Amino acid sequence: MGGQPLYLEPRLKSRLRSLLHSPELLHTLTDALGSPLNVVVPDQLADNLDQFRSVYGAHHLSGQVFLAHKANRSAALLRRLAATDAGVDVASLEELQHALGAGLTPDRITATGPKNPEFLWLAARTSVTVSLDSRGELEQLATLVRKHALPRTRILLRLSGFEASGVRVLSRRSRFGTAVRESDALLETVERHGDVVDLVGVAYHLDTTSLTEKATALESCLRVLEECRSRGLRPRAVDIGGGFGVNYLADGGQWERYTTELTQAVLGTRPPLTYGGHGYGLRNEAGTLRGTLGLYPAHRPVAGARYLDELLSHPAASLDGRPLAALLLEHLYDLHTEPGRALLDQCGLTLTKVLEVRDQEAGGPLLVRLAAKADDVALEEHGVLMDPLVVPRDLTSTDTGTGPGTATGTGPGTATGTDAETEPVAVHLFGSRCLEADLITRRTVFLPRRPEPGDLLAFVNTAGYCMDFHATRAQHQPVARKVAAWQEGDTWRWCLDDQYWPTTPVGGAQ
């Protein structure tokens, strides 16, 4: 490929790093349960929740943190969540049933997303808070409550279409929520059905990483809450959804270098960095770079709980310029958040077995086929570029070196050996389906050593959306099985995901 390897070293916190230092366990699990295999680490979820709670505490705010259930189907993660004081955001009838069965009480559940009558009925029957997207959904809920004599239902009104006063801030269009400019008609409908619904607050969801857009939305929600009060309603919360982000990479310099080299590859001034010349949204038009880079900003130092802190510290331009947190506190509003990816940061990894390694006749990257489908490792589906780590099969002859692509590595560099097996290599990673497009990653991946059949490639930090959100059973190939792992002292123990309960550490498998 020419030049130095373009590593994208994953960021690893202590739990995942320790798990990857247990290669015999990882090989034993995949030998027994197959490849691919998802491993979740429930205790990390509790640690991440503590970080969000600390931001609430720093700003003297009350309210609830709801895990966005759709980010992962894991029973173990949900049951571990039930053992904390957090809640869950469910977006389907089945997710609601799962949450109730995992031990979460209705006061810790909020129902969002598109809703069928069965979903609305169970939510109202169990006294779950329902986040409504439209007047039509509100009318449907009110009809159900009256028809079946259900309890008065707590509701949130989800809003969208926000605009800033003064300098215009464009808000992305969303098919969820009611435009703020239509809030009067929505509130009139709430008043008309006041006997069967209890308005507890307003909400928004924005599919953006822009701090300014989210601050604009929160300001607008505060104004709508004041309008509610002027009508005699008694709202007490604002739900700002999720989208706090994750920092996937250990080194921002690697990210900057890779994206720079990618643009040069698209322009043809350096060798290709992707299979088939894929440009991730960029294209070369007569020597001019066009398009938009369609990648997640994988190196984000301000993400997760830190992003929430910055949002709450942001001045409300249209409301006296005071921090948004101060305005929430002044009006005694609860703050609700719905992190998915951020609350599952470092909560798991996906193991895949190397089936075949081929040299190309014309040279170039090795062709590596894995025992997994692209849908099983959906990092690229979310625009996330990050190197897998090699967990060698032959542990006795393995370099324990310092390269970012080894499970025992400690940082950037090359492997310590000098023969071909321990020199950095460029590879293309393919899936196991009979389909040209079954690419685990479209980019050329750089590894510190040549992988061999039987080795594992560990894709880390896949718990948020990248494990099973896109998984299919195409060609009758099974989806990845899932296990939960936890530490007892220096020892890692595990059980099947659906066998994990917060009491499991007393009698789990090793």
ZAMAR-381720 format. One record per residue (C-alpha): residue number from 1; residue in one letter; chain; x, z, y. Coordinates in steps of 0.02 Angstrom, whole numbers, plus 50000, padded with zeros to 5 digits. Example, Ala and Ser with C-alpha at 12.3 -4.5 7.8 and 13.67 -1.06 7.14 Angstrom:
BEGIN
ATOM/1/a/A/50615/50390/49775
ATOM/2/s/A/50684/50357/49947
//
This chain:
BEGIN
ATOM/1/m/A/50000/50000/50000
ATOM/2/g/A/50149/50021/50115
ATOM/3/g/A/50188/50170/50227
ATOM/4/q/A/50151/50351/50191
ATOM/5/p/A/50000/50402/50087
ATOM/6/l/A/49845/50432/50193
ATOM/7/y/A/49789/50599/50122
ATOM/8/l/A/49625/50681/50173
ATOM/9/e/A/49659/50855/50108
ATOM/10/p/A/49502/50961/50079
ATOM/11/r/A/49485/51128/50165
ATOM/12/l/A/49483/51267/50036
ATOM/13/k/A/49437/51448/50060
ATOM/14/s/A/49494/51584/49942
ATOM/15/r/A/49356/51575/49810
ATOM/16/l/A/49365/51389/49776
ATOM/17/r/A/49555/51395/49784
ATOM/18/s/A/49556/51534/49654
ATOM/19/l/A/49435/51439/49543
ATOM/20/l/A/49545/51284/49549
ATOM/21/h/A/49690/51393/49494
ATOM/22/s/A/49597/51418/49329
ATOM/23/p/A/49623/51245/49253
ATOM/24/e/A/49600/51301/49073
ATOM/25/l/A/49426/51367/49118
ATOM/26/l/A/49380/51205/49206
ATOM/27/h/A/49434/51098/49058
ATOM/28/t/A/49343/51214/48937
ATOM/29/l/A/49182/51197/49038
ATOM/30/t/A/49187/51007/49046
ATOM/31/d/A/49235/50993/48862
ATOM/32/a/A/49082/51098/48818
ATOM/33/l/A/48955/51039/48948
ATOM/34/g/A/49012/50863/48989
ATOM/35/s/A/49067/50765/49140
ATOM/36/p/A/49015/50767/49277
ATOM/37/l/A/48989/50954/49293
ATOM/38/n/A/48933/51050/49447
ATOM/39/v/A/48999/51226/49474
ATOM/40/v/A/48917/51337/49606
ATOM/41/v/A/48987/51499/49676
ATOM/42/p/A/48837/51607/49729
ATOM/43/d/A/48938/51748/49809
ATOM/44/q/A/49007/51627/49939
ATOM/45/l/A/48830/51599/50000
ATOM/46/a/A/48815/51783/50043
ATOM/47/d/A/48979/51776/50139
ATOM/48/n/A/48920/51625/50238
ATOM/49/l/A/48758/51715/50281
ATOM/50/d/A/48859/51862/50349
ATOM/51/q/A/48947/51742/50468
ATOM/52/f/A/48780/51680/50536
ATOM/53/r/A/48716/51858/50550
ATOM/54/s/A/48870/51907/50650
ATOM/55/v/A/48826/51774/50779
ATOM/56/y/A/48650/51846/50793
ATOM/57/g/A/48727/52017/50818
ATOM/58/a/A/48850/51958/50950
ATOM/59/h/A/48706/51890/51053
ATOM/60/h/A/48591/52039/51015
ATOM/61/l/A/48460/51924/50939
ATOM/62/s/A/48336/51955/50799
ATOM/63/g/A/48261/51826/50684
ATOM/64/q/A/48283/51748/50514
ATOM/65/v/A/48409/51632/50432
ATOM/66/f/A/48322/51512/50311
ATOM/67/l/A/48423/51413/50184
ATOM/68/a/A/48364/51232/50179
ATOM/69/h/A/48320/51225/49994
ATOM/70/k/A/48330/51034/49985
ATOM/71/a/A/48519/51043/50005
ATOM/72/n/A/48538/51102/49823
ATOM/73/r/A/48423/51126/49673
ATOM/74/s/A/48524/51272/49604
ATOM/75/a/A/48427/51419/49536
ATOM/76/a/A/48581/51529/49545
ATOM/77/l/A/48607/51500/49731
ATOM/78/l/A/48423/51532/49768
ATOM/79/r/A/48420/51693/49667
ATOM/80/r/A/48579/51753/49752
ATOM/81/l/A/48494/51716/49919
ATOM/82/a/A/48345/51821/49864
ATOM/83/a/A/48463/51969/49844
ATOM/84/t/A/48506/51959/50031
ATOM/85/d/A/48392/51979/50182
ATOM/86/a/A/48384/51791/50216
ATOM/87/g/A/48242/51670/50185
ATOM/88/v/A/48218/51492/50124
ATOM/89/d/A/48146/51334/50200
ATOM/90/v/A/48049/51236/50069
ATOM/91/a/A/47996/51054/50089
ATOM/92/s/A/47890/51022/49934
ATOM/93/l/A/47766/51107/49818
ATOM/94/e/A/47900/51121/49684
ATOM/95/e/A/48026/51201/49802
ATOM/96/l/A/47895/51328/49854
ATOM/97/q/A/47859/51371/49672
ATOM/98/h/A/48046/51385/49640
ATOM/99/a/A/48070/51502/49788
ATOM/100/l/A/47928/51616/49737
ATOM/101/g/A/47994/51620/49558
ATOM/102/a/A/48169/51663/49618
ATOM/103/g/A/48107/51824/49698
ATOM/104/l/A/48084/51774/49880
ATOM/105/t/A/47929/51853/49955
ATOM/106/p/A/47812/51746/50062
ATOM/107/d/A/47867/51828/50225
ATOM/108/r/A/48041/51755/50191
ATOM/109/i/A/47981/51577/50160
ATOM/110/t/A/47939/51439/50283
ATOM/111/a/A/47859/51275/50226
ATOM/112/t/A/47916/51116/50315
ATOM/113/g/A/47922/50929/50283
ATOM/114/p/A/47781/50811/50229
ATOM/115/k/A/47643/50908/50142
ATOM/116/n/A/47511/50861/50014
ATOM/117/p/A/47352/50966/49993
ATOM/118/e/A/47424/51062/49845
ATOM/119/f/A/47578/51112/49945
ATOM/120/l/A/47471/51168/50093
ATOM/121/w/A/47353/51265/49980
ATOM/122/l/A/47490/51363/49892
ATOM/123/a/A/47577/51400/50056
ATOM/124/a/A/47417/51465/50134
ATOM/125/r/A/47364/51557/49975
ATOM/126/t/A/47529/51653/49968
ATOM/127/s/A/47538/51683/50158
ATOM/128/v/A/47693/51578/50185
ATOM/129/t/A/47728/51521/50364
ATOM/130/v/A/47689/51336/50382
ATOM/131/s/A/47783/51223/50504
ATOM/132/l/A/47663/51085/50558
ATOM/133/d/A/47714/50912/50617
ATOM/134/s/A/47552/50849/50691
ATOM/135/r/A/47374/50884/50744
ATOM/136/g/A/47316/50796/50585
ATOM/137/e/A/47416/50916/50477
ATOM/138/l/A/47346/51063/50575
ATOM/139/e/A/47168/51000/50550
ATOM/140/q/A/47200/50979/50363
ATOM/141/l/A/47269/51155/50348
ATOM/142/a/A/47123/51231/50445
ATOM/143/t/A/46998/51140/50333
ATOM/144/l/A/47084/51205/50176
ATOM/145/v/A/47089/51384/50239
ATOM/146/r/A/46903/51383/50281
ATOM/147/k/A/46849/51293/50122
ATOM/148/h/A/46942/51410/50005
ATOM/149/a/A/46923/51568/50110
ATOM/150/l/A/47112/51588/50120
ATOM/151/p/A/47201/51716/50229
ATOM/152/r/A/47233/51673/50411
ATOM/153/t/A/47391/51567/50402
ATOM/154/r/A/47547/51590/50508
ATOM/155/i/A/47603/51425/50585
ATOM/156/l/A/47745/51350/50684
ATOM/157/l/A/47722/51191/50786
ATOM/158/r/A/47866/51070/50761
ATOM/159/l/A/47906/50971/50918
ATOM/160/s/A/48009/50816/50955
ATOM/161/g/A/48039/50687/51093
ATOM/162/f/A/48132/50804/51210
ATOM/163/e/A/48192/50750/51383
ATOM/164/a/A/48307/50840/51504
ATOM/165/s/A/48266/50858/51688
ATOM/166/g/A/48391/50782/51810
ATOM/167/v/A/48525/50686/51715
ATOM/168/r/A/48436/50602/51571
ATOM/169/v/A/48489/50658/51398
ATOM/170/l/A/48428/50539/51264
ATOM/171/s/A/48349/50625/51114
ATOM/172/r/A/48352/50534/50948
ATOM/173/r/A/48182/50476/50887
ATOM/174/s/A/48114/50573/50740
ATOM/175/r/A/47966/50544/50627
ATOM/176/f/A/47947/50732/50615
ATOM/177/g/A/47858/50838/50744
ATOM/178/t/A/47741/50806/50890
ATOM/179/a/A/47811/50737/51053
ATOM/180/v/A/47826/50873/51186
ATOM/181/r/A/47724/50768/51306
ATOM/182/e/A/47577/50787/51184
ATOM/183/s/A/47593/50976/51169
ATOM/184/d/A/47438/51012/51275
ATOM/185/a/A/47324/50925/51151
ATOM/186/l/A/47414/51012/51007
ATOM/187/l/A/47389/51183/51085
ATOM/188/e/A/47206/51146/51116
ATOM/189/t/A/47188/51113/50930
ATOM/190/v/A/47273/51279/50892
ATOM/191/e/A/47151/51369/51007
ATOM/192/r/A/47003/51284/50922
ATOM/193/h/A/47062/51345/50751
ATOM/194/g/A/47119/51517/50809
ATOM/195/d/A/47008/51602/50680
ATOM/196/v/A/47107/51530/50534
ATOM/197/v/A/47284/51503/50603
ATOM/198/d/A/47405/51620/50691
ATOM/199/l/A/47532/51532/50802
ATOM/200/v/A/47697/51624/50780
ATOM/201/g/A/47807/51500/50873
ATOM/202/v/A/47876/51324/50892
ATOM/203/a/A/48013/51230/50803
ATOM/204/y/A/48118/51073/50810
ATOM/205/h/A/48230/50972/50697
ATOM/206/l/A/48360/50850/50764
ATOM/207/d/A/48467/50739/50653
ATOM/208/t/A/48618/50748/50768
ATOM/209/t/A/48782/50841/50792
ATOM/210/s/A/48761/50836/50982
ATOM/211/l/A/48765/51010/51059
ATOM/212/t/A/48687/50943/51220
ATOM/213/e/A/48539/50865/51131
ATOM/214/k/A/48504/51026/51037
ATOM/215/a/A/48519/51130/51195
ATOM/216/t/A/48394/51014/51280
ATOM/217/a/A/48274/51035/51135
ATOM/218/l/A/48288/51225/51140
ATOM/219/e/A/48256/51227/51328
ATOM/220/s/A/48100/51122/51303
ATOM/221/c/A/48040/51239/51166
ATOM/222/l/A/48060/51388/51282
ATOM/223/r/A/47951/51301/51411
ATOM/224/v/A/47817/51265/51281
ATOM/225/l/A/47820/51447/51227
ATOM/226/e/A/47783/51497/51406
ATOM/227/e/A/47638/51375/51408
ATOM/228/c/A/47574/51458/51250
ATOM/229/r/A/47578/51628/51334
ATOM/230/s/A/47487/51562/51486
ATOM/231/r/A/47346/51510/51367
ATOM/232/g/A/47333/51685/51295
ATOM/233/l/A/47425/51642/51134
ATOM/234/r/A/47560/51761/51073
ATOM/235/p/A/47706/51662/51001
ATOM/236/r/A/47859/51762/50956
ATOM/237/a/A/47988/51643/50881
ATOM/238/v/A/48079/51479/50900
ATOM/239/d/A/48149/51389/50748
ATOM/240/i/A/48295/51274/50790
ATOM/241/g/A/48317/51199/50617
ATOM/242/g/A/48488/51158/50546
ATOM/243/g/A/48625/51032/50578
ATOM/244/f/A/48766/51156/50613
ATOM/245/g/A/48890/51054/50513
ATOM/246/v/A/49037/51087/50398
ATOM/247/n/A/49223/51067/50423
ATOM/248/y/A/49274/50976/50263
ATOM/249/l/A/49458/50941/50298
ATOM/250/a/A/49608/51054/50313
ATOM/251/d/A/49704/50946/50437
ATOM/252/g/A/49633/50863/50591
ATOM/253/g/A/49789/50758/50608
ATOM/254/q/A/49755/50677/50439
ATOM/255/w/A/49579/50632/50496
ATOM/256/e/A/49639/50555/50658
ATOM/257/r/A/49775/50458/50569
ATOM/258/y/A/49656/50392/50437
ATOM/259/t/A/49523/50332/50558
ATOM/260/t/A/49657/50249/50665
ATOM/261/e/A/49731/50160/50514
ATOM/262/l/A/49557/50110/50457
ATOM/263/t/A/49523/50019/50620
ATOM/264/q/A/49689/49929/50602
ATOM/265/a/A/49644/49880/50424
ATOM/266/v/A/49477/49810/50482
ATOM/267/l/A/49568/49709/50615
ATOM/268/g/A/49690/49645/50483
ATOM/269/t/A/49847/49718/50561
ATOM/270/r/A/49884/49823/50406
ATOM/271/p/A/49840/49810/50219
ATOM/272/p/A/49660/49853/50171
ATOM/273/l/A/49611/50035/50148
ATOM/274/t/A/49448/50005/50055
ATOM/275/y/A/49383/49913/49904
ATOM/276/g/A/49323/49740/49953
ATOM/277/g/A/49368/49766/50135
ATOM/278/h/A/49224/49885/50168
ATOM/279/g/A/49232/49942/50350
ATOM/280/y/A/49115/50093/50353
ATOM/281/g/A/49015/50011/50492
ATOM/282/l/A/49163/49927/50578
ATOM/283/r/A/49191/49738/50574
ATOM/284/n/A/49313/49611/50641
ATOM/285/e/A/49237/49475/50750
ATOM/286/a/A/49371/49350/50799
ATOM/287/g/A/49501/49485/50822
ATOM/288/t/A/49384/49605/50913
ATOM/289/l/A/49328/49769/50835
ATOM/290/r/A/49138/49782/50827
ATOM/291/g/A/49011/49904/50757
ATOM/292/t/A/49007/50093/50745
ATOM/293/l/A/49104/50202/50624
ATOM/294/g/A/48970/50268/50506
ATOM/295/l/A/49063/50421/50444
ATOM/296/y/A/49030/50607/50455
ATOM/297/p/A/49158/50692/50569
ATOM/298/a/A/49242/50773/50420
ATOM/299/h/A/49361/50878/50525
ATOM/300/r/A/49251/50990/50633
ATOM/301/p/A/49336/51150/50691
ATOM/302/v/A/49174/51200/50778
ATOM/303/a/A/49047/51201/50637
ATOM/304/g/A/48930/51318/50545
ATOM/305/a/A/48912/51489/50626
ATOM/306/r/A/49035/51441/50764
ATOM/307/y/A/48924/51294/50811
ATOM/308/l/A/48774/51411/50824
ATOM/309/d/A/48876/51527/50936
ATOM/310/e/A/48919/51383/51053
ATOM/311/l/A/48739/51326/51060
ATOM/312/l/A/48677/51500/51105
ATOM/313/s/A/48813/51514/51238
ATOM/314/h/A/48764/51347/51314
ATOM/315/p/A/48691/51361/51490
ATOM/316/a/A/48508/51311/51509
ATOM/317/a/A/48524/51183/51647
ATOM/318/s/A/48339/51181/51690
ATOM/319/l/A/48314/51369/51670
ATOM/320/d/A/48428/51452/51799
ATOM/321/g/A/48588/51401/51707
ATOM/322/r/A/48593/51560/51604
ATOM/323/p/A/48648/51554/51421
ATOM/324/l/A/48511/51506/51301
ATOM/325/a/A/48538/51668/51204
ATOM/326/a/A/48504/51769/51362
ATOM/327/l/A/48338/51681/51387
ATOM/328/l/A/48286/51712/51207
ATOM/329/l/A/48332/51895/51224
ATOM/330/e/A/48244/51914/51392
ATOM/331/h/A/48079/51853/51320
ATOM/332/l/A/48104/51949/51156
ATOM/333/y/A/48090/51790/51053
ATOM/334/d/A/48154/51789/50875
ATOM/335/l/A/48276/51650/50833
ATOM/336/h/A/48254/51562/50666
ATOM/337/t/A/48383/51442/50594
ATOM/338/e/A/48379/51329/50441
ATOM/339/p/A/48559/51291/50390
ATOM/340/g/A/48580/51191/50231
ATOM/341/r/A/48752/51112/50223
ATOM/342/a/A/48828/51251/50330
ATOM/343/l/A/48759/51394/50226
ATOM/344/l/A/48822/51308/50067
ATOM/345/d/A/48998/51277/50137
ATOM/346/q/A/49128/51312/50000
ATOM/347/c/A/48989/51358/49877
ATOM/348/g/A/49036/51236/49740
ATOM/349/l/A/49129/51088/49668
ATOM/350/t/A/49098/50940/49553
ATOM/351/l/A/49212/50907/49404
ATOM/352/t/A/49234/50731/49336
ATOM/353/k/A/49339/50675/49187
ATOM/354/v/A/49459/50528/49198
ATOM/355/l/A/49413/50399/49065
ATOM/356/e/A/49529/50254/49103
ATOM/357/v/A/49676/50212/49216
ATOM/358/r/A/49721/50029/49237
ATOM/359/d/A/49859/49937/49330
ATOM/360/q/A/49808/49778/49420
ATOM/361/e/A/49901/49620/49372
ATOM/362/a/A/49929/49576/49555
ATOM/363/g/A/49982/49753/49597
ATOM/364/g/A/49889/49863/49719
ATOM/365/p/A/49792/50023/49689
ATOM/366/l/A/49763/50087/49512
ATOM/367/l/A/49587/50065/49444
ATOM/368/v/A/49524/50235/49387
ATOM/369/r/A/49359/50251/49294
ATOM/370/l/A/49275/50422/49291
ATOM/371/a/A/49143/50496/49178
ATOM/372/a/A/49020/50506/49323
ATOM/373/k/A/48905/50395/49425
ATOM/374/a/A/48922/50371/49611
ATOM/375/d/A/48755/50463/49629
ATOM/376/d/A/48831/50616/49546
ATOM/377/v/A/48964/50635/49681
ATOM/378/a/A/48867/50587/49837
ATOM/379/l/A/49000/50627/49967
ATOM/380/e/A/49003/50449/50032
ATOM/381/e/A/48813/50442/50035
ATOM/382/h/A/48831/50568/50177
ATOM/383/g/A/48982/50482/50253
ATOM/384/v/A/49103/50618/50199
ATOM/385/l/A/49280/50563/50158
ATOM/386/m/A/49385/50691/50066
ATOM/387/d/A/49517/50685/49929
ATOM/388/p/A/49478/50748/49754
ATOM/389/l/A/49603/50866/49673
ATOM/390/v/A/49689/50826/49508
ATOM/391/v/A/49669/50955/49369
ATOM/392/p/A/49789/50889/49235
ATOM/393/r/A/49743/50895/49052
ATOM/394/d/A/49921/50926/48992
ATOM/395/l/A/49954/51089/49080
ATOM/396/t/A/50125/51113/49000
ATOM/397/s/A/50203/50957/49078
ATOM/398/t/A/50117/50967/49247
ATOM/399/d/A/50202/50978/49413
ATOM/400/t/A/50130/51126/49506
ATOM/401/g/A/50195/51049/49668
ATOM/402/t/A/50144/51050/49847
ATOM/403/g/A/50040/50892/49864
ATOM/404/p/A/49862/50902/49931
ATOM/405/g/A/49791/50812/49780
ATOM/406/t/A/49842/50938/49647
ATOM/407/a/A/49731/51083/49598
ATOM/408/t/A/49878/51202/49619
ATOM/409/g/A/49943/51123/49779
ATOM/410/t/A/49967/51222/49937
ATOM/411/g/A/49978/51091/50073
ATOM/412/p/A/50030/50916/50126
ATOM/413/g/A/50181/50838/50042
ATOM/414/t/A/50230/50745/49885
ATOM/415/a/A/50250/50803/49708
ATOM/416/t/A/50415/50880/49659
ATOM/417/g/A/50455/50757/49518
ATOM/418/t/A/50544/50591/49539
ATOM/419/d/A/50476/50488/49395
ATOM/420/a/A/50327/50372/49413
ATOM/421/e/A/50205/50500/49345
ATOM/422/t/A/50239/50621/49488
ATOM/423/e/A/50250/50500/49633
ATOM/424/p/A/50104/50472/49753
ATOM/425/v/A/49986/50333/49700
ATOM/426/a/A/49842/50238/49778
ATOM/427/v/A/49685/50226/49671
ATOM/428/h/A/49511/50154/49673
ATOM/429/l/A/49384/50271/49592
ATOM/430/f/A/49244/50189/49493
ATOM/431/g/A/49092/50262/49408
ATOM/432/s/A/49028/50242/49230
ATOM/433/r/A/48879/50128/49263
ATOM/434/c/A/48878/49943/49222
ATOM/435/l/A/48863/49899/49406
ATOM/436/e/A/48991/49826/49525
ATOM/437/a/A/48928/49940/49664
ATOM/438/d/A/48955/50100/49564
ATOM/439/l/A/49101/50159/49669
ATOM/440/i/A/49136/50345/49678
ATOM/441/t/A/49222/50309/49844
ATOM/442/r/A/49238/50142/49935
ATOM/443/r/A/49402/50193/50014
ATOM/444/t/A/49572/50188/49931
ATOM/445/v/A/49611/50367/49880
ATOM/446/f/A/49790/50431/49881
ATOM/447/l/A/49840/50555/49746
ATOM/448/p/A/50009/50644/49730
ATOM/449/r/A/50029/50588/49548
ATOM/450/r/A/49960/50459/49428
ATOM/451/p/A/49806/50529/49341
ATOM/452/e/A/49792/50511/49152
ATOM/453/p/A/49640/50497/49037
ATOM/454/g/A/49578/50673/49003
ATOM/455/d/A/49629/50740/49173
ATOM/456/l/A/49493/50806/49287
ATOM/457/l/A/49463/50757/49467
ATOM/458/a/A/49382/50900/49561
ATOM/459/f/A/49278/50853/49712
ATOM/460/v/A/49265/51013/49812
ATOM/461/n/A/49133/51077/49933
ATOM/462/t/A/48993/50970/49861
ATOM/463/a/A/48858/51106/49855
ATOM/464/g/A/48777/51047/50017
ATOM/465/y/A/48678/50888/49977
ATOM/466/c/A/48817/50806/49874
ATOM/467/m/A/48781/50876/49701
ATOM/468/d/A/48606/50826/49652
ATOM/469/f/A/48513/50765/49806
ATOM/470/h/A/48542/50584/49753
ATOM/471/a/A/48573/50608/49566
ATOM/472/t/A/48483/50488/49447
ATOM/473/r/A/48469/50454/49261
ATOM/474/a/A/48512/50268/49276
ATOM/475/q/A/48557/50183/49112
ATOM/476/h/A/48495/50340/49023
ATOM/477/q/A/48652/50430/49080
ATOM/478/p/A/48615/50615/49109
ATOM/479/v/A/48631/50700/49275
ATOM/480/a/A/48768/50829/49293
ATOM/481/r/A/48737/50999/49216
ATOM/482/k/A/48765/51150/49327
ATOM/483/v/A/48847/51319/49299
ATOM/484/a/A/48868/51472/49410
ATOM/485/a/A/49037/51558/49423
ATOM/486/w/A/49088/51725/49495
ATOM/487/q/A/49239/51839/49497
ATOM/488/e/A/49263/52005/49411
ATOM/489/g/A/49428/52066/49476
ATOM/490/d/A/49554/51928/49440
ATOM/491/t/A/49443/51849/49306
ATOM/492/w/A/49318/51708/49329
ATOM/493/r/A/49158/51719/49230
ATOM/494/w/A/49015/51594/49214
ATOM/495/c/A/48844/51557/49145
ATOM/496/l/A/48722/51412/49150
ATOM/497/d/A/48644/51395/49321
ATOM/498/d/A/48467/51438/49267
ATOM/499/q/A/48528/51592/49172
ATOM/500/y/A/48606/51671/49326
ATOM/501/w/A/48524/51819/49410
ATOM/502/p/A/48603/51942/49533
ATOM/503/t/A/48622/52061/49384
ATOM/504/t/A/48713/51929/49279
ATOM/505/p/A/48891/51992/49308
ATOM/506/v/A/48856/52135/49186
ATOM/507/g/A/48836/52019/49037
ATOM/508/g/A/48883/51841/49080
ATOM/509/a/A/48990/51724/48978
ATOM/510/q/A/49175/51704/49012
//
